[in-house]
Amino acid sequence: MFEKSSRDYGGTSAVEDNRGRAQALRRQEPQHPKRRHAAAGQSPDKRQESMLEKIRHFRVEFGPSKRDILNFTNQLAVMVRAGISLQTSLESIAQQNENAKFKAVIIDLKNQIEAGQSFSQALAEHPQVFSNLYISMVAAAEISGSMSLMLQKLAEYLDAEAETRSQIKGAMVYPIIIAVMAVAVTIFLLCFVLPRFTAIFAGKEHLLPTPTKVLIATSTFLRTSWFFILPALGALMWGFSYFIGTPLGRLWWDKTKLVLPLIKTLCRSLYITRSLHTMGVLMHAGVPILNTISITAQISGNVLYKNMWLGVYENVRQGKKIASSLSQYDLMPPDVVQMVQSGEDSGTLSDVLRDVSNYYARVLKTVIKTVTSMIEPLMIVVMGVLVGFIAMSIILPIFKMSSAVAGR
């Protein structure tokens, strides 16, 4: 059955073909003439009232979040499993959705299905909302006739991804709070505490140690030129963001994340878990292996891992096995490559990938806890060193001047 559709699954061609067919069908639809604006014949008072009404109900809304996509998939899976048609399910979900932009997307999906397109073709019209993995799994479900089961698997996959992101974000909350407190305390000491001692040191600058002179100069700069600091920090952040947005900068940043202490273990576990989990889900869904590897490369989250999977894709396309292709790279642990090889030899690769991804998901949780437990005391030590350095830089010159006075 999949052999018949192999042309639709070459690399990421399934998504592109679906999107192309959807656009062709849209071009065939009759174009409606432009309607005249309803408010053109309204009086000035009514137009002003209408404008005030628009301003009153104006609100800024962003596109659907990953949590919105997860809720949508869960609702759709339940309704389709209950025997409700896809169009009716989409219409019901759209009526309950509070996000105007996502509601418009769902309504458009319903309209396209009613116009004769498949669900995967309709999804391909919104690549900014639905990923290639999402579209490919729906396309596989349409071929196998297991839409409700596939939607449930999709929901489980999205839920696991959301849980992983939540764990990583939660692990970074406490270190970020400590870092912000350290910066705030340092600024307070330099801008409000240290200036009270500068009057004592006036005229005795030759007696001050070098650390105190540096602190006084820093304090003076912060108090007199603070309006240069915020734009400079903003420009620095924008420059860094722009740099890592370039191919060269992205490659450098992804390499750096894999060599930084503490961070490298977390990142490697994350990339391995995400890649193997995605492959296992797609293979269980019946997506052909080449399309599976191509999608895995796109969602890997790291340029180095993406290049690795693209290399594996080319090797598999030439008839080689996945395990032998992975062994050419040092990004996958040898035990993972060995288990993939055993799965290929026994014909149970999808089950092996699922088990390995579950194992590394547990490893990832342990790594997150370990990294968090190591970062917290490290940040406290750094904060203590900063505050202690400032305090000693203030106290030492006082002792030095007292000793000089007593020596007289």
Protein Blocks (a to p, Z undefined) as FASTA:
>chain_A
ZZmmmmmmgojlmmmmmmmmmmmmmmmpccddddddfklmpcfklmmmmmmmmmmmgccd
ddddfklmmmmmmmmmmmmmnopafklmmmmmmmmpmblklmmmmmmmmmmmmnopafkl
mmmmmmmlmcfklmmmmmmmmmnopmklmmmmmmmmmmmmmmmmmmmmmmmmmmmmmmmm
mmmmmmmmmmmmmmmmmmmmgoplmmpcfklmmmmmmmmmmmmmmmmmmmmmmmmmmmmm
mmmmpmklmmmmmmmmmmgghjlmmmmmmmmmmmmmmmmmmmmnopafklmmmmmmmmno
paklmmmmmmmmmmmmnopafklmmmmpckbcfklmmmmmmmmmnopmmmmmmmmmmmmm
mmmmmmmmmmmmmmmmmmmmmmmmmmmmmmmmmmmmmmmmmmmmmmZZ
